[in-house]
Amino acid sequence: MKKIETQEVAKIASLARLEADRATLERFAGQLDNILEYMETLHELDTTGVDPLYSPVQHPAPFREDSVHQAYTQQDVLGNAPESDELYFIVPKII
């Protein structure tokens, strides 16, 4: 039994401003049906006593101390600019 009809896929594509021919819509409807069928299979599993998995990575994130240091001088950074006034970048006005 199909859970997703081609018309529903066409509506979703329209909302997403996507254009698709009939063959593509039918293929996507079949793929979405397969996904929903798989989710139903997972829904049947007994997960009582299973803790939720928030992340597959079990090692902690490394932290470092924040330290303020000046890597470049203002002149070094402004030296890369096509145009500057010795203090700031000069960019075209855009409105």
C-alpha positions in Angstrom: 0.0 0.0 0.0 1.4 3.4 -1.0 1.6 5.9 1.8 2.8 8.8 -0.4 0.9 9.6 -3.6 2.5 11.3 -6.6 0.2 14.3 -6.1 1.6 14.8 -2.6 5.1 14.8 -3.9 4.1 17.3 -6.6 2.7 19.6 -3.9 5.8 19.4 -1.8 8.0 20.1 -4.9 5.8 23.1 -5.7 6.1 24.4 -2.2 9.9 24.1 -2.5 9.7 25.8 -5.9 11.1 22.7 -7.7 10.0 21.5 -11.1 9.9 17.8 -11.8 8.4 15.7 -14.5 6.0 12.9 -13.9 8.6 10.1 -13.9 10.7 12.0 -11.3 7.7 12.5 -9.0 6.8 8.9 -9.2 10.4 7.9 -8.4 10.4 10.2 -5.4 7.1 8.9 -4.2 8.5 5.4 -4.3 11.6 6.4 -2.4 9.6 8.2 0.2 7.4 5.1 0.6 10.5 3.0 1.1 11.7 5.4 3.8 8.3 5.4 5.6 8.2 1.6 5.4 11.6 1.4 7.0 10.5 3.8 9.8 7.6 1.5 10.5 10.0 -1.4 10.9 12.0 0.6 13.3 8.9 1.7 15.2 8.1 -2.0 15.9 11.4 -2.5 17.8 11.3 -2.8 21.6 13.5 -0.1 22.9 12.5 -0.2 26.6 15.6 0.1 28.8 17.6 1.6 26.0 19.1 5.0 26.8 18.8 7.7 24.2 22.0 8.3 22.1 22.8 11.9 21.9 26.1 11.5 20.1 27.9 8.6 18.7 31.2 10.1 19.9 32.0 9.1 23.5 35.2 11.1 24.1 34.9 14.6 25.6 35.6 17.8 23.6 39.1 19.2 24.2 39.1 22.7 25.8 41.8 25.2 25.9 42.3 28.4 27.8 41.3 31.6 26.0 44.2 33.9 25.6 44.3 37.2 23.9 47.2 37.9 21.7 47.8 40.1 18.7 48.8 37.9 15.7 49.0 40.8 13.1 49.4 44.5 13.3 46.9 46.8 11.9 49.3 47.8 9.2 49.8 44.1 8.2 46.0 43.6 7.8 45.4 46.9 6.0 48.3 46.1 3.7 46.1 43.5 2.0 43.3 45.9 1.3 42.9 47.4 -2.1 42.2 50.7 -0.5 42.5 52.0 3.1 42.9 55.3 5.0 45.7 54.0 7.3 43.0 53.1 10.0 40.1 51.4 8.2 39.3 49.6 5.0 37.7 51.7 2.3 34.8 49.9 0.5 32.3 51.1 -2.0 29.0 52.4 -0.6 26.2 50.0 -1.3 22.6 51.0 -0.8 
